[in-house]
Amino acid sequence: MENTFEQSADAQKIFQSMDFYAKYPNFRFFTGKKVYELHEQVRKFLHTKAASADEQQNFHGNFIWKLKKYYGTSFQKEAVALINANIKEFNLSDKDKLGYFNYLLSTKVYPHFYNSFFQKLADVDFAKKENKLQAQHIFHKMKTILVQKRKKKSEYTDLFQKFEPFMQNVAEQSGLVSYKMLGEYAEVYFGAAMYSAYKEVSMKPLLSLMQRTTAMQAKQMPQLFEQQATSSQQSQIDKKAAYLLLKAYHDFSLQNEKELRANLNYHHAITSMFCDVVQNFDYSANDVKNLRKALGSLHGGGAMQARLYESGLIIQRAYNQSHPRGVSVRNRTVQAAFKDGGRWD
């Protein structure tokens, strides 16, 4: 295939200019009017009329890949600025989006790109097998980076905001997931919520994953609870996954009690998600009783354990409010202890 990008006069002019400025940084040639001229050249190039959408994606993809040669030079800031200033103009293929995302995470320059550029790179069709496999690789890279930043709260939250669109899209589109993958997502989202003391982090991706586990799809879900027959109209969820996730919340909270003691947003985000679970999915009173066991007993624990027990009560009340007659889905009478948020232990 003919390389129309290399033959483009506009592209050649842009990179000839950048090569020159990068070669003589100490002379400060790239100032004032020269900055404006280069940005205009790039904007003009990105609006070049192409014969097809594929050709335009080829142009734009080649452009961002060629910029990477400047990330290790004194012209790094200006090269990144050319992308940040033209984010809306880029039309990139899924291959280039995933490839560039993966590449950036292997460099030290990725924090300098705007969140909106990461959002652009996250806009991928993850239902395709090849995209899903690469997405899992990128997710584990992001998780490793976040773990390394745990002692630097502001950096952690900044990076999570860059990565969140990608993780959310993967969770919603990637098809079936294992319990292990759900646990890894939970670790990232719990960590983000812990460090976002003044902003609630959405747990929606975790809810999406609980609805599409491999065990659930294969109809091999362990019968953890004594389930009553449920209405076919009710949404289905992997109840073992929900139990494991609530247990992970319990364990994470106790392990990080000092940091989470006053973080009400963290507790509210997770508790409210489980309120939605018991209200909107196929849960019976007995299911809720067993689900709450993941949060432990009120007895013998400290302040955090009492807080977790309270989360269980809130989840119980949410279920009771959605079943005001105190009956199960098969119209069986619920024991009195469950009608008014009573004790289960």
C-alpha positions in Angstrom: 0.0 0.0 0.0 1.3 3.4 -0.9 2.4 5.4 2.1 0.5 8.6 1.5 1.5 10.0 4.9 5.2 10.1 4.0 4.3 11.7 0.7 2.2 14.4 2.3 3.9 17.8 1.8 2.2 19.1 5.0 3.5 16.2 7.1 7.0 16.7 5.7 7.0 20.4 6.5 5.7 19.8 10.0 8.4 17.2 10.9 11.2 19.1 9.2 10.4 22.1 11.4 10.2 19.9 14.6 13.5 18.2 13.7 15.1 21.6 13.5 13.7 23.0 16.7 14.5 19.8 18.6 18.1 19.9 17.4 18.8 23.4 18.7 16.9 23.8 22.0 19.4 26.1 23.6 19.0 28.7 20.9 15.2 29.0 21.7 14.2 29.3 18.1 10.8 27.9 18.9 9.1 30.9 20.4 6.4 33.4 19.7 5.2 33.3 16.1 6.9 30.0 15.4 4.8 28.3 18.0 1.6 29.6 16.4 2.8 28.7 12.9 3.5 25.0 13.9 0.2 24.6 15.6 -1.6 26.0 12.5 0.3 23.6 10.3 -0.7 20.6 12.4 -4.3 21.8 12.5 -4.4 22.1 8.7 -2.8 18.7 8.3 -5.4 17.0 10.6 -8.2 18.5 8.4 -6.7 17.1 5.2 -9.4 15.6 3.1 -8.9 11.9 2.7 -10.4 9.5 0.2 -11.9 7.4 3.0 -12.2 7.1 6.8 -9.5 4.4 6.8 -7.1 6.7 5.0 -7.8 9.5 7.4 -7.2 7.2 10.4 -3.9 6.1 8.7 -2.9 9.8 8.4 -3.7 10.6 12.0 -2.2 7.4 13.4 1.1 7.9 11.5 1.2 11.4 12.9 0.9 10.5 16.6 3.4 7.6 16.2 6.0 9.8 14.5 5.7 12.3 17.4 7.0 9.8 19.9 10.6 10.4 18.6 10.4 13.8 20.4 9.3 12.5 23.8 12.8 11.9 24.8 14.1 15.2 23.7 14.0 18.8 24.9 11.1 19.3 22.5 8.9 16.9 24.5 6.6 19.5 26.0 5.9 21.0 22.6 5.2 17.6 21.0 2.7 16.7 23.7 1.1 20.1 23.4 0.4 19.4 19.7 -1.7 16.4 20.7 -3.4 18.1 23.7 -4.4 21.1 21.5 -6.0 18.9 18.8 -7.6 16.0 20.7 -11.0 16.5 19.1 -9.6 16.4 15.6 -8.0 13.0 15.8 -9.6 10.1 14.1 -7.7 7.0 15.1 -8.3 3.3 14.5 -8.8 0.9 17.4 -5.4 -0.6 16.6 -3.6 2.7 17.0 -5.6 3.7 20.1 -4.7 0.5 22.0 -1.2 0.4 20.7 -0.5 4.0 21.7 -2.1 3.6 25.1 0.1 0.6 25.7 3.2 2.5 24.4 2.5 5.6 26.6 2.2 3.5 29.8 5.8 2.3 29.1 7.1 5.8 29.1 7.5 8.6 31.7 5.7 11.1 29.5 2.1 9.8 29.9 1.1 12.1 32.9 1.6 15.1 30.6 -1.3 14.2 28.3 -4.7 15.6 29.0 -7.4 13.3 30.4 -9.4 13.9 27.3 -6.7 12.2 25.2 -6.9 9.1 27.3 -10.6 9.2 26.9 -10.1 9.3 23.2 -7.8 6.3 23.3 -10.3 4.4 25.5 -13.1 4.7 22.9 -12.5 1.2 21.4 -14.8 -1.7 20.5 -13.7 -4.1 23.2 -16.2 -6.7 22.1 -13.6 -7.8 19.5 -11.4 -10.7 20.7 -8.1 -9.1 19.7 -9.0 -5.8 21.3 -10.1 -7.6 24.5 -6.8 -9.4 24.9 -4.8 -6.3 24.5 -7.1 -4.4 26.8 -6.4 -6.9 29.6 -2.7 -6.4 29.1 -3.2 -2.6 29.3 -5.4 -2.9 32.4 -2.7 -4.9 34.2 -0.1 -2.2 33.3 -2.4 0.5 34.7 -2.9 -1.5 37.9 0.8 -1.9 38.3 1.3 1.8 37.9 -1.4 2.7 40.4 0.1 0.3 43.0 3.4 2.1 42.6 1.7 5.4 43.3 -0.2 4.4 46.4 1.9 6.4 48.8 1.3 9.5 46.6 -2.4 10.1 46.9 -2.6 13.1 44.5 -0.7 11.3 41.8 -2.8 8.2 42.3 -6.1 10.0 41.9 -4.8 12.0 38.9 -3.8 8.8 37.2 -7.0 7.0 38.0 -9.0 9.8 36.4 -6.9 9.3 33.2 -7.4 5.5 33.3 -11.0 5.4 34.4 -12.7 5.8 31.0 -10.6 2.9 29.7 -11.5 0.6 32.6 -15.1 1.5 32.5 -15.4 0.8 28.8 -13.6 -2.6 29.2 -15.9 -3.5 32.1 -19.0 -2.7 30.0 -17.9 -4.3 26.7 -15.4 -7.0 27.3 -17.8 -9.9 27.7 -17.3 -12.7 30.2 -14.9 -12.2 33.1 -13.5 -14.4 35.9 -13.8 -13.9 39.6 -10.1 -13.1 39.6 -10.6 -10.2 37.1 -13.5 -8.9 39.2 -11.2 -9.0 42.3 -8.5 -7.0 40.5 -11.0 -4.4 39.4 -12.3 -4.1 42.9 -8.8 -3.6 44.2 -8.3 -0.6 41.8 -11.7 0.9 42.5 -11.6 0.5 46.2 -8.1 2.2 46.2 -9.4 5.0 44.1 -12.4 5.6 46.4 -10.1 5.5 49.4 -7.9 8.3 48.1 -10.8 10.4 46.8 -12.0 11.5 50.2 -13.9 14.4 48.8 -15.3 12.8 45.6 -17.4 9.7 45.3 -16.0 7.2 42.8 -18.6 5.4 40.7 -18.7 1.6 41.2 -20.7 1.1 38.1 -18.0 -1.0 36.4 -18.0 -3.5 39.3 -21.8 -3.8 38.9 -21.3 -4.5 35.1 -18.8 -7.2 35.8 -21.0 -9.0 38.4 -23.6 -9.4 35.6 -21.2 -11.1 33.2 -19.1 -13.7 35.0 -18.0 -16.9 33.2 -19.6 -18.9 36.0 -22.9 -17.2 35.5 -22.9 -17.5 31.8 -22.1 -21.2 32.0 -24.9 -21.7 34.4 -22.5 -23.2 36.9 -22.9 -20.7 39.6 -22.3 -22.3 43.0 -25.5 -22.4 45.0 -24.1 -20.3 47.8 -27.5 -19.3 49.0 -30.7 -21.1 49.5 -32.4 -19.5 46.6 -36.1 -19.3 46.1 -37.6 -19.3 42.7 -37.3 -15.9 41.0 -39.3 -14.1 38.5 -38.0 -14.5 34.9 -38.5 -10.7 34.5 -36.0 -9.8 37.2 -32.4 -9.0 36.2 -29.8 -11.7 36.9 -26.6 -11.2 38.8 -23.9 -13.6 39.9 -24.7 -13.8 43.6 -21.4 -15.5 44.5 -19.6 -12.7 42.8 -21.6 -10.2 44.8 -20.8 -12.0 48.0 -17.1 -12.1 47.1 -17.1 -8.4 46.3 -18.8 -7.4 49.5 -16.3 -9.6 51.4 -13.4 -7.9 49.6 -15.0 -4.5 50.7 -15.0 -5.8 54.3 -11.4 -7.0 54.2 -10.1 -3.9 52.4 -11.8 -1.6 54.9 -10.2 -3.4 57.9 -6.8 -3.5 56.2 -6.9 0.3 55.6 -8.9 1.4 58.6 -6.8 4.4 59.4 -7.1 5.9 55.9 -10.8 5.0 55.6 -12.1 5.9 59.1 -13.5 9.3 58.1 -14.0 8.7 54.3 -17.8 8.6 54.1 -17.8 8.8 50.3 -15.9 5.4 50.1 -18.5 3.7 52.2 -21.4 5.4 50.6 -20.3 4.5 47.0 -20.0 0.7 47.8 -23.0 0.5 50.1 -25.3 2.3 47.7 -24.2 -0.1 44.9 -25.2 -3.1 47.0 -28.5 -1.4 47.8 -29.2 -1.3 44.1 -28.2 -4.9 43.8 -30.7 -6.2 46.4 -33.4 -3.9 45.1 -33.1 -4.5 41.4 -31.8 -8.0 41.0 -33.2 -11.4 41.8 -32.7 -11.3 45.6 -34.8 -13.0 48.1 -34.9 -12.2 51.9 -32.7 -15.2 52.5 -30.2 -14.1 49.9 -29.9 -10.7 51.6 -29.4 -12.4 55.0 -26.6 -14.5 53.6 -25.1 -11.6 51.6 -24.8 -9.6 54.8 -22.7 -12.3 56.4 -19.8 -11.1 54.2 -19.7 -8.0 56.4 -19.3 -9.9 59.7 -20.9 -9.5 63.1 -21.3 -6.4 65.2 -19.8 -8.3 68.2 -16.1 -8.3 69.0 -15.0 -5.7 66.4 -13.8 -2.1 66.6 -15.1 1.1 65.0 -14.6 0.0 61.4 -16.3 -3.3 62.0 -19.3 -1.4 63.5 -19.3 0.8 60.3 -19.3 -2.3 58.1 -22.2 -3.8 60.1 -24.1 -0.5 59.6 -23.6 -0.9 55.9 -25.3 -4.3 56.1 -28.2 -2.7 57.9 -28.5 -0.1 55.2 -28.5 -2.8 52.5 -31.2 -4.7 54.5 -33.4 -1.6 54.8 -33.0 -1.0 51.0 -34.3 -4.5 50.4 -37.1 -4.1 52.8 -38.2 -0.8 51.2 -38.4 -2.5 47.8 -40.5 -5.3 49.3 -42.9 -3.3 51.6 -45.4 -6.2 52.0 -42.7 -8.3 53.6 -43.1 -11.1 51.1 -40.7 -13.0 48.8 -41.0 -13.2 45.1 -43.0 -16.4 45.5 -45.4 -14.6 47.9 -44.1 -16.4 50.9 -44.2 -14.6 54.2 -40.8 -13.3 55.3 -39.9 -13.9 58.9 -40.6 -11.0 61.2 -36.9 -10.4 61.8 -36.5 -9.2 58.2 -39.5 -6.9 57.9 -38.1 -4.0 59.9 -34.3 -4.3 59.3 -34.0 -6.8 62.1 -30.8 -8.7 63.1 -29.6 -11.6 60.9 -26.9 -12.9 63.3 
